[in-house]
Amino acid sequence: MKRLFPRTVIALSLIFLYLPIMILILYSFNDSKSALNWTGFSLRWYGALIQDRTIMTALKTTLILALISSTLSVAAGLLSSWGIIHFPRRPRELMLKVNDLPLINPDLVTGISLMALFLFLRLKFGFGTLLIAHLSFCIPYVVVTILPQMRALADSQMEAALDLGASPFRCLTRIILPQLRAAILSSWLIAFTLSVDDFVISFFTTGSGVNNVSIVVYSMARRGINPKINALSTLLLGVIFLTLVLINSKKYIKKENYTIEKDILLHEFRHTDDSREPDSALLRR
C-alpha cells in the first residue's frame, strides 16, 4: 500500500500532464474540421498549414526573433555576470536585486510598462520594439544561469595566464568561455524558449504587420478551434522531441566512448602487470 500510493499519484500526474498533448496530436490528423468528431486519418491540415502564409510568416518572424534575442541576451548576460562578480559587495547585491525584478514581475505589468516607454520615446512599434522587449526579459534569466558557474571559476587561472603573457581576449576565449560552455548553452536554450513562448509582452510591444506565432494562434483561437493550430503544435512538439533525443544520444555516445577507453586502459594495465609478474617472482627467489 505504501508503494502503491506514490505510484498512483505519479501515474495520475503524468496522465494529467500528457493526455491533453496526446489528444492534440491525435486530432491534428483528423480529417474533420470539428474537434468533436473523428472522421478519419488525414494529413490535410498539415498541407493547409504549409500553404497558410500568415502562419508561415509568423513562424519565420518568431524563429528570427528568438535567434537574435537569445544570442544578444547571452552576450549581454555574460558581460553583465562578469561585471557583477567583480563589484564590491553592496553594489553587487543591488545589481542582483535589480536583475531579479523582471523575473518576479508579472508579464502583464512588464508588457504595459514597455508599451508606455515606447510611446513616451515615440518609437515606431514593430520588430525593433519587439526585440527590445524580448531582450528585457531574456537577459535576467541568462544572468541567473551563468552567474553561479562564473562564481565557481578561480581568479588565479586568469591571473596565471596574464602573468604568462596571454592577452585578456585570449584569456577570455581560451580559459573563461570553455569552462562556461555548459552554462552558456543552457542560458541560450532558456532564452530561445522564452522568446518563442512569449505572448503577453509581445502582444503589447508589437506593431501592425509584425506578429509571432503566439499572437497568430491567439487570433485564430478567438474565431474557434482551428485544426491548423493542432498541426503547428504537433510540429513544434516533434522538433523539441528530436532535439532532446539528439542531445541525450550525444551524451550516451560520449559515455560509451569513455567506457570503451576506460576498458582499453584497464586491459593494457593488467596486461603490463601480467608481463612483469615473472620478473618479480624471480626477484623473490
TIGU-774727 format. One record per residue (C-alpha): residue number from 1; residue in three letters; chain; z, y, x. Coordinates in nm, 3 decimals. Each point is the difference from the previous one (the first is absolute). Example, Ala and Ser with C-alpha at 12.3 -4.5 7.8 and 13.67 -1.06 7.14 Angstrom:
num=1, residuo=ALA, cadena=A, Z=0.780, Y=-0.450, X=1.230
num=2, residuo=SER, cadena=A, Z=-0.066, Y=0.344, X=0.137
//
This chain:
num=1, residuo=MET, cadena=A, Z=0.000, Y=0.000, X=0.000
num=2, residuo=LYS, cadena=A, Z=0.081, Y=0.237, X=0.286
num=3, residuo=ARG, cadena=A, Z=-0.345, Y=-0.059, X=0.151
num=4, residuo=LEU, cadena=A, Z=-0.185, Y=-0.001, X=-0.332
num=5, residuo=PHE, cadena=A, Z=0.107, Y=0.351, X=-0.104
num=6, residuo=PRO, cadena=A, Z=-0.129, Y=0.185, X=0.312
num=7, residuo=ARG, cadena=A, Z=-0.327, Y=-0.192, X=-0.015
num=8, residuo=THR, cadena=A, Z=-0.042, Y=0.085, X=-0.367
num=9, residuo=VAL, cadena=A, Z=0.064, Y=0.369, X=0.069
num=10, residuo=ILE, cadena=A, Z=-0.253, Y=-0.002, X=0.285
num=11, residuo=ALA, cadena=A, Z=-0.260, Y=-0.179, X=-0.217
num=12, residuo=LEU, cadena=A, Z=0.047, Y=0.244, X=-0.288
num=13, residuo=SER, cadena=A, Z=-0.023, Y=0.296, X=0.239
num=14, residuo=LEU, cadena=A, Z=-0.326, Y=-0.130, X=0.148
num=15, residuo=ILE, cadena=A, Z=-0.143, Y=-0.060, X=-0.348
num=16, residuo=PHE, cadena=A, Z=0.103, Y=0.350, X=-0.106
num=17, residuo=LEU, cadena=A, Z=-0.167, Y=0.152, X=0.308
num=18, residuo=TYR, cadena=A, Z=-0.320, Y=-0.203, X=0.022
num=19, residuo=LEU, cadena=A, Z=-0.083, Y=-0.101, X=-0.358
num=20, residuo=PRO, cadena=A, Z=-0.146, Y=0.345, X=-0.091
num=21, residuo=ILE, cadena=A, Z=-0.211, Y=-0.010, X=0.317
num=22, residuo=MET, cadena=A, Z=-0.131, Y=-0.346, X=-0.086
num=23, residuo=ILE, cadena=A, Z=-0.086, Y=0.113, X=-0.355
num=24, residuo=LEU, cadena=A, Z=-0.183, Y=0.304, X=0.142
num=25, residuo=ILE, cadena=A, Z=-0.202, Y=-0.220, X=0.237
num=26, residuo=LEU, cadena=A, Z=-0.079, Y=-0.247, X=-0.280
num=27, residuo=TYR, cadena=A, Z=-0.127, Y=0.262, X=-0.243
num=28, residuo=SER, cadena=A, Z=-0.213, Y=0.165, X=0.267
num=29, residuo=PHE, cadena=A, Z=-0.228, Y=-0.304, X=-0.045
num=30, residuo=ASN, cadena=A, Z=0.002, Y=0.021, X=-0.380
num=31, residuo=ASP, cadena=A, Z=-0.341, Y=0.054, X=-0.158
num=32, residuo=SER, cadena=A, Z=0.150, Y=0.194, X=-0.290
num=33, residuo=LYS, cadena=A, Z=0.094, Y=0.365, X=0.021
num=34, residuo=SER, cadena=A, Z=0.314, Y=-0.068, X=-0.200
num=35, residuo=ALA, cadena=A, Z=0.310, Y=-0.098, X=0.196
num=36, residuo=LEU, cadena=A, Z=0.125, Y=-0.211, X=-0.291
num=37, residuo=ASN, cadena=A, Z=-0.294, Y=-0.239, X=-0.039
num=38, residuo=TRP, cadena=A, Z=-0.129, Y=-0.242, X=0.262
num=39, residuo=THR, cadena=A, Z=-0.370, Y=-0.065, X=-0.059
num=40, residuo=GLY, cadena=A, Z=-0.097, Y=-0.165, X=0.328
num=41, residuo=PHE, cadena=A, Z=-0.018, Y=0.031, X=0.377
num=42, residuo=SER, cadena=A, Z=-0.224, Y=0.278, X=0.128
num=43, residuo=LEU, cadena=A, Z=-0.052, Y=0.236, X=0.294
num=44, residuo=ARG, cadena=A, Z=-0.133, Y=0.264, X=-0.236
num=45, residuo=TRP, cadena=A, Z=0.267, Y=0.260, X=0.071
num=46, residuo=TYR, cadena=A, Z=-0.033, Y=-0.030, X=0.376
num=47, residuo=GLY, cadena=A, Z=-0.367, Y=0.090, X=-0.031
num=48, residuo=ALA, cadena=A, Z=0.089, Y=0.289, X=-0.232
num=49, residuo=LEU, cadena=A, Z=0.261, Y=0.115, X=0.250
num=50, residuo=ILE, cadena=A, Z=-0.250, Y=0.014, X=0.286
num=51, residuo=GLN, cadena=A, Z=-0.247, Y=0.194, X=-0.216
num=52, residuo=ASP, cadena=A, Z=0.262, Y=0.253, X=-0.113
num=53, residuo=ARG, cadena=A, Z=-0.060, Y=0.305, X=0.221
num=54, residuo=THR, cadena=A, Z=0.323, Y=0.170, X=-0.105
num=55, residuo=ILE, cadena=A, Z=0.218, Y=-0.288, X=0.118
num=56, residuo=MET, cadena=A, Z=-0.202, Y=-0.056, X=0.318
num=57, residuo=THR, cadena=A, Z=0.021, Y=0.371, X=0.090
num=58, residuo=ALA, cadena=A, Z=0.375, Y=0.000, X=-0.067
num=59, residuo=LEU, cadena=A, Z=0.043, Y=-0.315, X=0.210
num=60, residuo=LYS, cadena=A, Z=-0.193, Y=0.158, X=0.288
num=61, residuo=THR, cadena=A, Z=0.210, Y=0.317, X=-0.025
num=62, residuo=THR, cadena=A, Z=0.320, Y=-0.205, X=-0.010
num=63, residuo=LEU, cadena=A, Z=-0.086, Y=-0.201, X=0.311
num=64, residuo=ILE, cadena=A, Z=-0.116, Y=0.304, X=0.200
num=65, residuo=LEU, cadena=A, Z=0.309, Y=0.194, X=-0.103
num=66, residuo=ALA, cadena=A, Z=0.231, Y=-0.290, X=0.087
num=67, residuo=LEU, cadena=A, Z=-0.161, Y=-0.055, X=0.340
num=68, residuo=ILE, cadena=A, Z=0.018, Y=0.367, X=0.098
num=69, residuo=SER, cadena=A, Z=0.348, Y=0.064, X=-0.138
num=70, residuo=SER, cadena=A, Z=0.152, Y=-0.316, X=0.150
num=71, residuo=THR, cadena=A, Z=-0.152, Y=0.067, X=0.344
num=72, residuo=LEU, cadena=A, Z=0.107, Y=0.366, X=0.005
num=73, residuo=SER, cadena=A, Z=0.343, Y=-0.096, X=-0.133
num=74, residuo=VAL, cadena=A, Z=0.053, Y=-0.250, X=0.281
num=75, residuo=ALA, cadena=A, Z=-0.102, Y=0.257, X=0.262
num=76, residuo=ALA, cadena=A, Z=0.224, Y=0.271, X=-0.148
num=77, residuo=GLY, cadena=A, Z=0.286, Y=-0.242, X=-0.062
num=78, residuo=LEU, cadena=A, Z=-0.017, Y=-0.134, X=0.355
num=79, residuo=LEU, cadena=A, Z=0.021, Y=0.347, X=0.151
num=80, residuo=SER, cadena=A, Z=0.273, Y=0.101, X=-0.245
num=81, residuo=SER, cadena=A, Z=0.208, Y=-0.308, X=0.085
num=82, residuo=TRP, cadena=A, Z=-0.037, Y=0.074, X=0.371
num=83, residuo=GLY, cadena=A, Z=0.120, Y=0.354, X=-0.055
num=84, residuo=ILE, cadena=A, Z=0.289, Y=-0.100, X=-0.228
num=85, residuo=ILE, cadena=A, Z=0.155, Y=-0.246, X=0.245
num=86, residuo=HIS, cadena=A, Z=-0.002, Y=0.266, X=0.273
num=87, residuo=PHE, cadena=A, Z=0.170, Y=0.265, X=-0.215
num=88, residuo=PRO, cadena=A, Z=0.372, Y=0.071, X=0.040
num=89, residuo=ARG, cadena=A, Z=0.226, Y=-0.174, X=-0.248
num=90, residuo=ARG, cadena=A, Z=0.029, Y=0.269, X=-0.269
num=91, residuo=PRO, cadena=A, Z=-0.369, Y=0.100, X=-0.012
num=92, residuo=ARG, cadena=A, Z=-0.089, Y=-0.371, X=-0.001
num=93, residuo=GLU, cadena=A, Z=0.224, Y=-0.069, X=-0.300
num=94, residuo=LEU, cadena=A, Z=-0.146, Y=0.303, X=-0.180
num=95, residuo=MET, cadena=A, Z=-0.357, Y=-0.116, X=0.063
num=96, residuo=LEU, cadena=A, Z=0.083, Y=-0.351, X=-0.124
num=97, residuo=LYS, cadena=A, Z=0.143, Y=0.143, X=-0.322
num=98, residuo=VAL, cadena=A, Z=-0.309, Y=0.215, X=-0.048
num=99, residuo=ASN, cadena=A, Z=-0.218, Y=-0.305, X=0.062
num=100, residuo=ASP, cadena=A, Z=0.195, Y=-0.201, X=-0.261
num=101, residuo=LEU, cadena=A, Z=-0.053, Y=0.257, X=-0.276
num=102, residuo=PRO, cadena=A, Z=-0.356, Y=-0.112, X=-0.094
num=103, residuo=LEU, cadena=A, Z=0.121, Y=-0.361, X=-0.006
num=104, residuo=ILE, cadena=A, Z=0.262, Y=0.061, X=-0.269
num=105, residuo=ASN, cadena=A, Z=-0.184, Y=0.280, X=-0.183
num=106, residuo=PRO, cadena=A, Z=-0.168, Y=-0.114, X=-0.326
num=107, residuo=ASP, cadena=A, Z=-0.379, Y=-0.013, X=0.016
num=108, residuo=LEU, cadena=A, Z=-0.023, Y=0.223, X=-0.304
num=109, residuo=VAL, cadena=A, Z=0.199, Y=0.278, X=0.170
num=110, residuo=THR, cadena=A, Z=-0.200, Y=-0.039, X=0.321
num=111, residuo=GLY, cadena=A, Z=-0.332, Y=0.015, X=-0.186
num=112, residuo=ILE, cadena=A, Z=0.093, Y=0.311, X=-0.199
num=113, residuo=SER, cadena=A, Z=0.143, Y=0.170, X=0.311
num=114, residuo=LEU, cadena=A, Z=-0.316, Y=-0.063, X=0.200
num=115, residuo=MET, cadena=A, Z=-0.217, Y=0.119, X=-0.288
num=116, residuo=ALA, cadena=A, Z=0.203, Y=0.323, X=-0.021
num=117, residuo=LEU, cadena=A, Z=-0.030, Y=0.045, X=0.378
num=118, residuo=PHE, cadena=A, Z=-0.378, Y=-0.045, X=-0.006
num=119, residuo=LEU, cadena=A, Z=-0.028, Y=0.246, X=-0.289
num=120, residuo=PHE, cadena=A, Z=0.214, Y=0.252, X=0.188
num=121, residuo=LEU, cadena=A, Z=-0.217, Y=-0.037, X=0.312
num=122, residuo=ARG, cadena=A, Z=-0.314, Y=0.017, X=-0.219
num=123, residuo=LEU, cadena=A, Z=-0.139, Y=-0.319, X=0.146
num=124, residuo=LYS, cadena=A, Z=-0.292, Y=-0.166, X=-0.171
num=125, residuo=PHE, cadena=A, Z=0.109, Y=-0.329, X=-0.150
num=126, residuo=GLY, cadena=A, Z=-0.199, Y=-0.295, X=0.128
num=127, residuo=PHE, cadena=A, Z=-0.003, Y=-0.254, X=0.279
num=128, residuo=GLY, cadena=A, Z=0.178, Y=0.236, X=0.240
num=129, residuo=THR, cadena=A, Z=0.300, Y=0.062, X=-0.226
num=130, residuo=LEU, cadena=A, Z=0.011, Y=-0.371, X=-0.081
num=131, residuo=LEU, cadena=A, Z=0.010, Y=-0.085, X=0.371
num=132, residuo=ILE, cadena=A, Z=0.279, Y=0.251, X=0.068
num=133, residuo=ALA, cadena=A, Z=0.201, Y=-0.143, X=-0.290
num=134, residuo=HIS, cadena=A, Z=-0.037, Y=-0.356, X=0.128
num=135, residuo=LEU, cadena=A, Z=0.103, Y=0.108, X=0.350
num=136, residuo=SER, cadena=A, Z=0.313, Y=0.162, X=-0.144
num=137, residuo=PHE, cadena=A, Z=0.139, Y=-0.328, X=-0.132
num=138, residuo=CYS, cadena=A, Z=-0.149, Y=-0.240, X=0.258
num=139, residuo=ILE, cadena=A, Z=0.137, Y=0.165, X=0.317
num=140, residuo=PRO, cadena=A, Z=0.371, Y=-0.047, X=-0.093
num=141, residuo=TYR, cadena=A, Z=-0.055, Y=-0.374, X=-0.050
num=142, residuo=VAL, cadena=A, Z=-0.172, Y=-0.021, X=0.339
num=143, residuo=VAL, cadena=A, Z=0.290, Y=0.180, X=0.168
num=144, residuo=VAL, cadena=A, Z=0.255, Y=-0.231, X=-0.164
num=145, residuo=THR, cadena=A, Z=-0.199, Y=-0.305, X=0.119
num=146, residuo=ILE, cadena=A, Z=-0.068, Y=0.110, X=0.360
num=147, residuo=LEU, cadena=A, Z=0.326, Y=0.181, X=0.080
num=148, residuo=PRO, cadena=A, Z=0.231, Y=-0.308, X=0.028
num=149, residuo=GLN, cadena=A, Z=-0.243, Y=-0.174, X=0.234
num=150, residuo=MET, cadena=A, Z=-0.041, Y=0.313, X=0.209
num=151, residuo=ARG, cadena=A, Z=0.378, Y=0.036, X=0.033
num=152, residuo=ALA, cadena=A, Z=0.012, Y=-0.349, X=0.149
num=153, residuo=LEU, cadena=A, Z=-0.228, Y=0.101, X=0.288
num=154, residuo=ALA, cadena=A, Z=0.170, Y=0.062, X=0.330
num=155, residuo=ASP, cadena=A, Z=-0.057, Y=0.345, X=0.150
num=156, residuo=SER, cadena=A, Z=0.030, Y=-0.153, X=0.344
num=157, residuo=GLN, cadena=A, Z=-0.339, Y=-0.170, X=-0.042
num=158, residuo=MET, cadena=A, Z=-0.187, Y=0.327, X=-0.044
num=159, residuo=GLU, cadena=A, Z=0.206, Y=0.169, X=0.272
num=160, residuo=ALA, cadena=A, Z=-0.082, Y=-0.279, X=0.242
num=161, residuo=ALA, cadena=A, Z=-0.370, Y=0.025, X=-0.082
num=162, residuo=LEU, cadena=A, Z=0.006, Y=0.377, X=0.055
num=163, residuo=ASP, cadena=A, Z=0.181, Y=-0.048, X=0.332
num=164, residuo=LEU, cadena=A, Z=-0.271, Y=-0.242, X=0.108
num=165, residuo=GLY, cadena=A, Z=-0.269, Y=0.263, X=-0.060
num=166, residuo=ALA, cadena=A, Z=-0.124, Y=-0.081, X=-0.351
num=167, residuo=SER, cadena=A, Z=-0.103, Y=0.292, X=-0.219
num=168, residuo=PRO, cadena=A, Z=0.178, Y=0.062, X=-0.333
num=169, residuo=PHE, cadena=A, Z=-0.315, Y=-0.103, X=-0.189
num=170, residuo=ARG, cadena=A, Z=-0.020, Y=-0.325, X=0.197
num=171, residuo=CYS, cadena=A, Z=0.368, Y=-0.067, X=-0.070
num=172, residuo=LEU, cadena=A, Z=-0.067, Y=0.051, X=-0.370
num=173, residuo=THR, cadena=A, Z=-0.303, Y=-0.228, X=-0.014
num=174, residuo=ARG, cadena=A, Z=0.121, Y=-0.271, X=0.240
num=175, residuo=ILE, cadena=A, Z=0.377, Y=-0.013, X=-0.064
num=176, residuo=ILE, cadena=A, Z=0.100, Y=0.162, X=-0.331
num=177, residuo=LEU, cadena=A, Z=-0.284, Y=-0.091, X=-0.236
num=178, residuo=PRO, cadena=A, Z=-0.023, Y=-0.372, X=0.094
num=179, residuo=GLN, cadena=A, Z=0.369, Y=-0.044, X=-0.080
num=180, residuo=LEU, cadena=A, Z=-0.044, Y=0.184, X=-0.332
num=181, residuo=ARG, cadena=A, Z=-0.310, Y=-0.197, X=-0.103
num=182, residuo=ALA, cadena=A, Z=0.174, Y=-0.198, X=-0.276
num=183, residuo=ALA, cadena=A, Z=0.175, Y=0.307, X=-0.143
num=184, residuo=ILE, cadena=A, Z=-0.323, Y=0.204, X=0.008
num=185, residuo=LEU, cadena=A, Z=-0.194, Y=-0.274, X=-0.179
num=186, residuo=SER, cadena=A, Z=0.273, Y=-0.042, X=-0.262
num=187, residuo=SER, cadena=A, Z=0.022, Y=0.374, X=-0.063
num=188, residuo=TRP, cadena=A, Z=-0.379, Y=0.026, X=-0.029
num=189, residuo=LEU, cadena=A, Z=-0.009, Y=-0.280, X=-0.258
num=190, residuo=ILE, cadena=A, Z=0.284, Y=0.161, X=-0.196
num=191, residuo=ALA, cadena=A, Z=-0.175, Y=0.339, X=0.000
num=192, residuo=PHE, cadena=A, Z=-0.332, Y=-0.158, X=-0.099
num=193, residuo=THR, cadena=A, Z=0.163, Y=-0.187, X=-0.289
num=194, residuo=LEU, cadena=A, Z=0.186, Y=0.308, X=-0.122
num=195, residuo=SER, cadena=A, Z=-0.321, Y=0.205, X=0.005
num=196, residuo=VAL, cadena=A, Z=-0.201, Y=-0.260, X=-0.191
num=197, residuo=ASP, cadena=A, Z=0.277, Y=-0.054, X=-0.254
num=198, residuo=ASP, cadena=A, Z=0.091, Y=0.363, X=-0.071
num=199, residuo=PHE, cadena=A, Z=-0.074, Y=0.146, X=-0.342
num=200, residuo=VAL, cadena=A, Z=0.256, Y=0.267, X=-0.098
num=201, residuo=ILE, cadena=A, Z=-0.035, Y=0.227, X=0.304
num=202, residuo=SER, cadena=A, Z=-0.378, Y=-0.049, X=0.009
num=203, residuo=PHE, cadena=A, Z=-0.024, Y=0.091, X=-0.369
num=204, residuo=PHE, cadena=A, Z=0.153, Y=0.344, X=0.063
num=205, residuo=THR, cadena=A, Z=-0.178, Y=0.082, X=0.327
num=206, residuo=THR, cadena=A, Z=-0.359, Y=-0.115, X=-0.051
num=207, residuo=GLY, cadena=A, Z=-0.291, Y=0.209, X=-0.120
num=208, residuo=SER, cadena=A, Z=-0.293, Y=-0.050, X=-0.231
num=209, residuo=GLY, cadena=A, Z=-0.241, Y=-0.267, X=0.120
num=210, residuo=VAL, cadena=A, Z=0.249, Y=-0.150, X=0.249
num=211, residuo=ASN, cadena=A, Z=0.186, Y=-0.299, X=-0.141
num=212, residuo=ASN, cadena=A, Z=0.161, Y=-0.304, X=0.156
num=213, residuo=VAL, cadena=A, Z=0.018, Y=-0.345, X=-0.157
num=214, residuo=SER, cadena=A, Z=0.340, Y=0.060, X=-0.160
num=215, residuo=ILE, cadena=A, Z=-0.119, Y=0.306, X=-0.189
num=216, residuo=VAL, cadena=A, Z=-0.319, Y=-0.173, X=-0.116
num=217, residuo=VAL, cadena=A, Z=0.191, Y=-0.307, X=-0.117
num=218, residuo=TYR, cadena=A, Z=0.244, Y=0.224, X=-0.188
num=219, residuo=SER, cadena=A, Z=-0.288, Y=0.181, X=-0.172
num=220, residuo=MET, cadena=A, Z=-0.162, Y=-0.331, X=-0.097
num=221, residuo=ALA, cadena=A, Z=0.329, Y=-0.150, X=-0.124
num=222, residuo=ARG, cadena=A, Z=0.055, Y=0.295, X=-0.237
num=223, residuo=ARG, cadena=A, Z=-0.314, Y=-0.106, X=-0.189
num=224, residuo=GLY, cadena=A, Z=0.115, Y=-0.362, X=-0.024
num=225, residuo=ILE, cadena=A, Z=0.013, Y=-0.306, X=0.221
num=226, residuo=ASN, cadena=A, Z=-0.322, Y=-0.031, X=0.197
num=227, residuo=PRO, cadena=A, Z=-0.083, Y=-0.337, X=0.163
num=228, residuo=LYS, cadena=A, Z=-0.146, Y=0.186, X=0.298
num=229, residuo=ILE, cadena=A, Z=0.356, Y=0.104, X=0.087
num=230, residuo=ASN, cadena=A, Z=0.094, Y=-0.369, X=0.012
num=231, residuo=ALA, cadena=A, Z=-0.295, Y=-0.073, X=0.227
num=232, residuo=LEU, cadena=A, Z=0.086, Y=0.289, X=0.233
num=233, residuo=SER, cadena=A, Z=0.366, Y=-0.107, X=0.017
num=234, residuo=THR, cadena=A, Z=-0.104, Y=-0.359, X=0.076
num=235, residuo=LEU, cadena=A, Z=-0.222, Y=0.113, X=0.287
num=236, residuo=LEU, cadena=A, Z=0.282, Y=0.212, X=0.145
num=237, residuo=LEU, cadena=A, Z=0.239, Y=-0.296, X=-0.026
num=238, residuo=GLY, cadena=A, Z=-0.259, Y=-0.219, X=0.172
num=239, residuo=VAL, cadena=A, Z=-0.033, Y=0.243, X=0.291
num=240, residuo=ILE, cadena=A, Z=0.379, Y=0.017, X=0.038
num=241, residuo=PHE, cadena=A, Z=0.029, Y=-0.380, X=-0.012
num=242, residuo=LEU, cadena=A, Z=-0.272, Y=-0.049, X=0.263
num=243, residuo=THR, cadena=A, Z=0.165, Y=0.262, X=0.224
num=244, residuo=LEU, cadena=A, Z=0.333, Y=-0.181, X=-0.020
num=245, residuo=VAL, cadena=A, Z=-0.169, Y=-0.333, X=0.074
num=246, residuo=LEU, cadena=A, Z=-0.175, Y=0.143, X=0.307
num=247, residuo=ILE, cadena=A, Z=0.321, Y=0.158, X=0.133
num=248, residuo=ASN, cadena=A, Z=0.203, Y=-0.318, X=-0.049
num=249, residuo=SER, cadena=A, Z=-0.275, Y=-0.222, X=0.144
num=250, residuo=LYS, cadena=A, Z=-0.014, Y=0.222, X=0.309
num=251, residuo=LYS, cadena=A, Z=0.376, Y=-0.035, X=0.044
num=252, residuo=TYR, cadena=A, Z=-0.030, Y=-0.377, X=-0.050
num=253, residuo=ILE, cadena=A, Z=-0.276, Y=-0.026, X=0.260
num=254, residuo=LYS, cadena=A, Z=0.209, Y=0.198, X=0.251
num=255, residuo=LYS, cadena=A, Z=0.298, Y=-0.224, X=-0.070
num=256, residuo=GLU, cadena=A, Z=-0.214, Y=-0.313, X=0.046
num=257, residuo=ASN, cadena=A, Z=-0.144, Y=0.132, X=0.326
num=258, residuo=TYR, cadena=A, Z=0.350, Y=0.081, X=0.125
num=259, residuo=THR, cadena=A, Z=0.116, Y=-0.352, X=-0.091
num=260, residuo=ILE, cadena=A, Z=-0.297, Y=-0.159, X=0.178
num=261, residuo=GLU, cadena=A, Z=0.057, Y=0.209, X=0.314
num=262, residuo=LYS, cadena=A, Z=0.369, Y=-0.090, X=-0.007
num=263, residuo=ASP, cadena=A, Z=-0.080, Y=-0.372, X=-0.030
num=264, residuo=ILE, cadena=A, Z=-0.247, Y=0.022, X=0.290
num=265, residuo=LEU, cadena=A, Z=0.257, Y=0.173, X=0.223
num=266, residuo=LEU, cadena=A, Z=0.268, Y=-0.255, X=-0.090
num=267, residuo=HIS, cadena=A, Z=-0.241, Y=-0.286, X=0.074
num=268, residuo=GLU, cadena=A, Z=-0.090, Y=0.150, X=0.338
num=269, residuo=PHE, cadena=A, Z=0.366, Y=0.057, X=0.082
num=270, residuo=ARG, cadena=A, Z=0.093, Y=-0.358, X=-0.087
num=271, residuo=HIS, cadena=A, Z=-0.298, Y=-0.133, X=0.198
num=272, residuo=THR, cadena=A, Z=0.115, Y=0.202, X=0.303
num=273, residuo=ASP, cadena=A, Z=0.353, Y=-0.134, X=-0.032
num=274, residuo=ASP, cadena=A, Z=-0.127, Y=-0.358, X=-0.025
num=275, residuo=SER, cadena=A, Z=-0.210, Y=0.042, X=0.314
num=276, residuo=ARG, cadena=A, Z=0.299, Y=0.132, X=0.194
num=277, residuo=GLU, cadena=A, Z=0.240, Y=-0.272, X=-0.113
num=278, residuo=PRO, cadena=A, Z=-0.093, Y=-0.260, X=0.274
num=279, residuo=ASP, cadena=A, Z=0.058, Y=0.261, X=0.271
num=280, residuo=SER, cadena=A, Z=0.346, Y=0.076, X=-0.132
num=281, residuo=ALA, cadena=A, Z=0.073, Y=-0.373, X=-0.018
num=282, residuo=LEU, cadena=A, Z=-0.099, Y=-0.041, X=0.365
num=283, residuo=LEU, cadena=A, Z=0.227, Y=0.288, X=0.097
num=284, residuo=ARG, cadena=A, Z=0.293, Y=-0.168, X=-0.176
num=285, residuo=ARG, cadena=A, Z=-0.066, Y=-0.319, X=0.196
//
